[in-house]
Amino acid sequence: MSPFISSPTGDRVTRFPDDVLYLLRQYGERLRWECFFFHERDHGSQGPVFKLFNTTLPPRIEDCNGVIRALPDYVPESEWRRAADRLRTTLAGNFDHLGDAKRVAAGLDGFSIYDPVDTPEQWLSRALVASRLGLVFSFPINPGLDEIERRVVEPGSCYSPRPFLPRTADLVWSRAEDRETARILAERRTEETVQLNLLLQTNPALGNVGKGFFLSYITSFNEWHEGHQYEPMKDSSSLTDTERPIGYHNPADGAYRLRHLADLLARL
């Protein structure tokens, strides 16, 4: 996929058009487009795809203490629409289309889900809404969620450990058999998300087929702090004496996720 857009808080929407133009110049034209993915639709038109992060947000949120606070990343839909229109005007004539993924009804062309907490059971309803609004959709191939619990938590913090996904009975991470159970569940989630992406995006009753759009992405290769990486970890037997007491969840085969994903994609 083409580079993603993640501008600093505060000026992210005003920087959005310039950020895209910078990526097109530096990683597109300068490198003869070798670093870019160009999506080609069924009728032959082509255009780059950009995935935005953290755009579908409420203006305020209530924390665990009942305090309502403003979200610094929130941007009104009208501002996203103006920025998207400005970018399209600037690039008119350069590409057949420009795919912007994420924000519904804010001047962009579609939406995508990044967080594996948004489970596949919810995807059909989201695809139906997207199709009704004339938007394309894309969902994440992912292994679920498996985070290491924070060891240092500030007093009064709203932090609480997120549960392992797919949901199952409580796992005791010191037990090798429970770590292998987690491995099996993560492999099943990967299979489920690959299969459901194929079904939804190739279903002629949904909007992607009519727009000639097919694109799935992987969440993610290396986001270790987010708990859903495919990047290999150590085999459990390779953990050091210093690492072992921390409580890492490593199974016997630390590279199982990437190997299993590669096997699934090779079958396609």
C-alpha positions in Angstrom: 0.0 0.0 0.0 1.1 3.5 -0.5 2.6 5.4 2.5 0.1 6.2 5.2 -0.7 9.6 6.5 -0.3 10.3 10.2 0.4 14.0 10.8 1.1 15.6 14.3 -1.9 16.4 16.5 -3.3 19.9 15.9 -2.5 20.6 12.3 -3.1 17.1 10.8 -6.0 18.1 8.5 -4.4 21.3 7.2 -1.2 19.3 6.5 -3.0 16.5 4.9 -2.9 17.7 1.2 0.8 18.8 1.5 1.7 15.5 3.2 0.2 13.5 0.3 2.0 15.7 -2.2 5.3 15.2 -0.4 4.9 11.4 -0.5 4.0 11.5 -4.2 7.1 13.6 -5.0 9.6 11.9 -2.7 8.5 8.3 -2.8 6.7 8.5 -6.2 8.2 10.6 -8.9 11.8 10.7 -7.4 12.0 6.9 -7.1 10.1 6.2 -10.4 7.0 5.0 -8.4 8.8 1.9 -7.2 7.6 2.4 -3.6 4.0 3.0 -4.5 1.0 0.8 -4.9 -1.3 1.9 -7.7 -4.7 0.4 -7.5 -6.1 -0.6 -10.9 -9.9 -0.9 -11.2 -11.7 -3.3 -13.5 -12.3 -0.7 -16.2 -8.5 0.1 -16.3 -8.3 3.4 -14.3 -5.4 3.7 -11.9 -4.7 5.8 -8.8 -2.7 5.7 -5.6 -4.3 4.7 -2.3 -3.7 6.5 0.9 -4.8 5.2 4.3 -5.5 7.8 7.0 -5.3 7.0 10.7 -7.4 8.3 13.6 -9.9 10.3 11.6 -13.2 8.8 12.8 -13.3 10.3 16.3 -15.9 11.9 18.6 -15.1 15.5 19.7 -15.2 14.5 23.4 -14.8 11.4 25.5 -15.6 10.5 29.1 -12.8 8.8 31.0 -13.0 6.2 33.7 -13.3 8.8 36.3 -16.4 10.4 34.7 -14.4 13.4 33.4 -15.4 14.6 30.0 -12.4 15.9 27.9 -11.9 17.0 24.4 -9.9 14.8 22.0 -7.0 16.7 20.5 -7.1 14.6 17.3 -10.7 15.4 16.6 -11.3 17.2 13.3 -14.8 18.2 12.0 -16.0 16.4 8.9 -16.3 19.7 7.0 -12.6 20.3 7.4 -11.7 16.9 6.1 -13.9 17.5 3.2 -12.3 20.8 2.3 -8.8 19.3 2.6 -9.8 16.3 0.4 -11.3 18.6 -2.2 -8.2 20.8 -2.2 -6.0 17.7 -2.8 -8.2 16.5 -5.7 -8.1 19.9 -7.3 -4.3 20.0 -7.1 -3.9 16.5 -8.6 -6.6 16.8 -11.2 -5.2 15.4 -14.5 -2.4 13.4 -12.8 -4.4 10.3 -11.9 -7.6 8.7 -12.9 -8.7 8.6 -9.3 -7.2 9.1 -5.8 -8.3 6.6 -3.2 -8.7 8.0 0.3 -9.7 5.5 2.9 -11.2 5.9 6.3 -13.6 8.8 7.0 -17.2 8.3 6.2 -19.1 11.3 4.7 -16.1 13.6 4.9 -15.1 13.9 1.3 -13.1 10.7 1.2 -13.9 7.7 -1.0 -14.1 4.9 1.5 -13.3 3.5 4.9 -11.1 0.9 6.5 -10.8 -0.5 10.0 -7.4 -0.8 11.6 -8.2 -2.1 15.1 -8.5 -5.9 15.5 -10.9 -5.2 18.4 -13.4 -4.5 15.6 -14.2 -8.2 15.1 -15.1 -9.9 11.8 -18.7 -10.4 13.1 -19.2 -6.7 12.5 -17.8 -6.5 9.0 -20.9 -7.4 7.0 -22.9 -4.6 8.6 -20.1 -2.1 7.9 -19.8 -3.3 4.3 -23.5 -2.9 3.8 -23.4 0.7 5.2 -20.4 1.5 3.0 -22.2 0.2 -0.1 -25.3 2.1 0.7 -23.3 5.3 0.9 -21.4 4.6 -2.3 -18.1 4.1 -0.4 -15.5 1.4 -0.9 -14.4 -0.6 2.1 -11.4 -2.6 3.3 -10.9 -4.7 6.4 -7.7 -5.8 8.2 -6.2 -9.2 8.0 -5.1 -9.7 11.6 -4.2 -12.3 14.2 -6.3 -10.8 16.9 -4.9 -9.0 20.0 -2.3 -10.2 22.5 -0.7 -7.5 24.5 1.9 -7.7 27.3 0.5 -6.0 30.4 2.1 -2.7 31.4 4.4 -3.1 34.3 4.4 0.6 35.3 1.0 2.3 35.6 0.6 5.9 37.0 -1.7 6.2 40.0 -5.2 7.2 39.0 -4.6 6.1 35.4 -7.5 4.8 33.4 -5.3 2.0 32.0 -6.6 -1.5 32.2 -5.2 -4.5 30.3 -7.1 -5.3 27.1 -8.4 -8.9 26.8 -6.8 -11.5 24.5 -8.6 -11.8 21.2 -10.3 -13.9 19.9 -12.0 -14.1 23.2 -11.5 -17.4 25.1 -11.2 -18.6 28.7 -8.6 -16.9 30.7 -5.1 -18.0 29.7 -2.3 -18.6 32.2 0.7 -17.4 30.3 3.2 -19.3 32.4 1.7 -22.5 31.0 3.2 -23.7 27.7 -0.1 -25.4 26.7 -2.0 -22.0 27.1 0.6 -20.2 25.0 0.0 -22.9 22.3 -3.8 -22.4 22.6 -3.2 -18.7 21.9 -1.2 -19.6 18.9 -4.0 -21.7 17.5 -6.6 -19.0 18.1 -4.4 -16.4 16.4 -3.9 -18.6 13.3 -7.7 -19.1 13.1 -8.3 -15.4 13.3 -5.8 -14.8 10.4 -7.7 -17.5 8.4 -11.1 -16.0 9.2 -10.0 -12.4 8.3 -8.5 -13.5 5.0 -11.6 -15.5 4.0 -14.1 -12.9 5.0 -12.2 -10.2 3.1 -12.4 -12.3 0.0 -16.1 -13.0 0.5 -17.1 -9.4 1.2 -15.0 -7.7 -1.5 -16.0 -10.1 -4.2 -19.7 -10.2 -3.4 -21.6 -8.6 -6.3 -24.4 -7.5 -3.9 -21.9 -5.2 -2.2 -20.4 -2.0 -3.5 -16.7 -2.9 -4.1 -17.5 -5.1 -7.1 -19.5 -2.4 -8.8 -16.6 0.0 -8.4 -14.0 -2.5 -9.5 -12.2 -2.1 -6.1 -10.3 -4.9 -4.3 -7.7 -4.1 -1.7 -7.0 -5.8 1.6 -4.2 -4.9 4.0 -2.4 -6.6 6.9 -2.6 -5.3 10.5 0.3 -5.3 11.0 3.9 -6.5 10.5 5.7 -4.7 13.3 3.4 -2.9 15.7 4.6 -4.7 18.7 3.2 -2.2 21.2 -0.3 -2.7 19.7 -0.4 -6.4 20.2 -1.2 -7.6 16.7 2.1 -8.0 14.9 3.1 -10.6 12.4 6.8 -9.8 12.9 8.4 -12.9 14.4 9.1 -13.1 18.1 11.6 -15.3 19.9 10.9 -19.0 20.3 9.9 -19.6 24.0 13.1 -21.6 24.5 15.2 -18.6 23.3 14.0 -16.2 26.0 16.8 -15.2 28.4 16.8 -15.5 32.1 16.1 -11.8 32.3 13.2 -11.9 29.9 11.4 -15.0 31.2 10.1 -13.4 34.5 8.5 -10.6 32.6 5.7 -12.9 31.4 6.0 -12.8 27.6 3.5 -15.0 25.7 6.0 -16.6 23.3 5.0 -20.0 22.0 7.4 -22.7 21.0 7.6 -21.4 17.4 8.0 -17.6 17.6 7.7 -17.2 13.8 4.4 -19.0 13.5 2.3 -15.9 12.6 4.3 -14.7 9.6 4.8 -18.3 8.4 1.1 -19.1 8.6 0.1 -15.8 6.9 2.6 -16.4 4.1 1.2 -19.9 3.6 -2.4 -18.6 3.4 -1.5 -15.8 0.9 0.5 -18.3 -1.3 -2.7 -20.4 -1.8 -4.4 -17.3 -3.3 
